[in-house]
Protein backbone atom coordinates (compact mmCIF):
# COMPACT_ATOMS: atom_id res chain seq x y z
CA UNK A 1 0.00 0.00 0.00
CA UNK A 2 1.58 3.34 -1.02
CA UNK A 3 2.10 5.84 1.78
CA UNK A 4 0.47 9.17 0.88
CA UNK A 5 2.90 12.08 1.06
CA UNK A 6 1.90 15.50 -0.29
CA UNK A 7 5.60 16.51 -0.51
CA UNK A 8 6.49 13.75 -2.95
CA UNK A 9 5.42 15.44 -6.23
CA UNK A 10 7.38 18.59 -5.34
CA UNK A 11 10.48 16.58 -4.38
CA UNK A 12 10.26 14.57 -7.60
CA UNK A 13 10.00 17.82 -9.55
CA UNK A 14 12.99 19.34 -7.75
CA UNK A 15 15.11 16.26 -8.43
CA UNK A 16 13.79 15.90 -11.98
CA UNK A 17 12.93 12.27 -11.29
CA UNK A 18 11.77 10.21 -14.24
CA UNK A 19 9.82 7.91 -11.97
CA UNK A 20 8.13 8.69 -8.66
CA UNK A 21 7.96 5.81 -6.20
CA UNK A 22 5.93 6.07 -3.00
CA UNK A 23 7.10 4.41 0.19
CA UNK A 24 5.29 1.12 0.72
CA UNK A 25 3.78 -0.30 3.89
CA UNK A 26 2.54 -3.84 4.20
CA UNK A 27 0.91 -5.56 7.14
CA UNK A 28 1.31 -9.28 7.67
CA UNK A 29 -0.55 -11.26 10.27
CA UNK A 30 1.62 -13.97 11.78
CA UNK A 31 -0.79 -16.46 13.36
CA UNK A 32 0.74 -17.85 16.48
CA UNK A 33 3.42 -15.16 16.46
CA UNK A 34 6.68 -16.52 17.74
CA UNK A 35 5.37 -19.97 18.62
CA UNK A 36 6.70 -21.38 15.34
CA UNK A 37 9.92 -21.11 13.37
CA UNK A 38 7.95 -19.72 10.42
CA UNK A 39 6.46 -17.04 12.67
CA UNK A 40 9.88 -15.95 13.89
CA UNK A 41 11.20 -15.94 10.31
CA UNK A 42 8.34 -13.67 9.18
CA UNK A 43 8.99 -11.29 12.08
CA UNK A 44 12.71 -11.15 11.28
CA UNK A 45 11.95 -10.02 7.71
CA UNK A 46 10.07 -6.96 8.93
CA UNK A 47 11.54 -3.47 9.18
CA UNK A 48 9.17 -2.66 12.04
CA UNK A 49 6.82 -4.63 14.28
CA UNK A 50 3.36 -3.70 15.48
CA UNK A 51 2.31 -6.11 18.19
CA UNK A 52 -1.39 -6.36 18.98
CA UNK A 53 -1.95 -7.68 22.48
CA UNK A 54 -5.22 -9.01 23.88
CA UNK A 55 -6.30 -6.86 26.81
CA UNK A 56 -10.03 -7.38 26.97
CA UNK A 57 -10.19 -10.58 29.04
CA UNK A 58 -10.28 -10.43 32.83
CA UNK A 59 -7.14 -12.59 33.00
CA UNK A 60 -5.27 -10.70 30.24
CA UNK A 61 -1.56 -10.19 30.87
CA UNK A 62 -0.30 -7.93 28.06
CA UNK A 63 3.07 -7.30 29.70
CA UNK A 64 3.71 -11.04 29.97
CA UNK A 65 2.80 -11.54 26.30
CA UNK A 66 5.18 -8.76 25.24
CA UNK A 67 8.01 -10.25 27.33
CA UNK A 68 7.40 -13.60 25.68
CA UNK A 69 7.72 -12.06 22.21
CA UNK A 70 10.84 -10.18 23.32
CA UNK A 71 12.43 -13.37 24.64
CA UNK A 72 11.61 -15.30 21.46
CA UNK A 73 13.12 -12.59 19.24
CA UNK A 74 16.26 -12.36 21.39
CA UNK A 75 16.68 -16.14 21.20
CA UNK A 76 16.24 -16.10 17.43
CA UNK A 77 18.86 -13.35 17.10
CA UNK A 78 21.21 -15.25 19.42
CA UNK A 79 20.93 -18.39 17.26
CA UNK A 80 21.80 -16.41 14.12
CA UNK A 81 24.75 -14.65 15.77
CA UNK A 82 26.12 -17.87 17.31
CA UNK A 83 26.08 -19.59 13.93
CA UNK A 84 27.75 -16.62 12.24
CA UNK A 85 30.37 -16.46 15.01
CA UNK A 86 31.27 -20.13 14.60
CA UNK A 87 31.71 -19.68 10.85
CA UNK A 88 33.74 -16.48 11.29
CA UNK A 89 36.05 -18.16 13.83
CA UNK A 90 36.68 -21.05 11.44
CA UNK A 91 37.50 -18.62 8.62
CA UNK A 92 39.81 -16.60 10.90
CA UNK A 93 41.76 -19.74 11.92
CA UNK A 94 42.60 -18.44 15.38
CA UNK A 95 43.37 -14.88 14.34
CA UNK A 96 41.51 -11.98 15.89
CA UNK A 97 39.55 -10.33 13.06
CA UNK A 98 37.13 -7.40 13.22
CA UNK A 99 34.29 -9.70 12.18
CA UNK A 100 34.98 -12.13 15.04
CA UNK A 101 35.28 -9.27 17.55
CA UNK A 102 31.96 -7.75 16.50
CA UNK A 103 30.17 -11.10 16.55
CA UNK A 104 31.58 -11.92 20.01
CA UNK A 105 30.35 -8.55 21.26
CA UNK A 106 26.91 -9.14 19.73
CA UNK A 107 26.79 -12.64 21.22
CA UNK A 108 27.64 -11.28 24.68
CA UNK A 109 24.98 -8.57 24.39
CA UNK A 110 22.31 -11.05 23.39
CA UNK A 111 23.41 -13.36 26.20
CA UNK A 112 22.79 -10.46 28.59
CA UNK A 113 19.34 -10.02 26.99
CA UNK A 114 20.27 -6.66 25.47
CA UNK A 115 18.90 -5.71 22.05
CA UNK A 116 21.67 -5.26 19.50
CA UNK A 117 20.29 -1.81 18.66
CA UNK A 118 20.89 -0.82 22.31
CA UNK A 119 24.24 -2.55 22.67
CA UNK A 120 26.32 0.10 20.89
Secondary structure as UniProt FT lines:
FT   TURN            6..7
FT   HELIX           8..14
FT   TURN            15..16
FT   TURN            31..32
FT   HELIX           33..35
FT   HELIX           37..45
FT   TURN            58..59
FT   HELIX           62..92
FT   TURN            93..94
FT   HELIX           98..111
FT   TURN            112..113
FT   HELIX           116..119
//
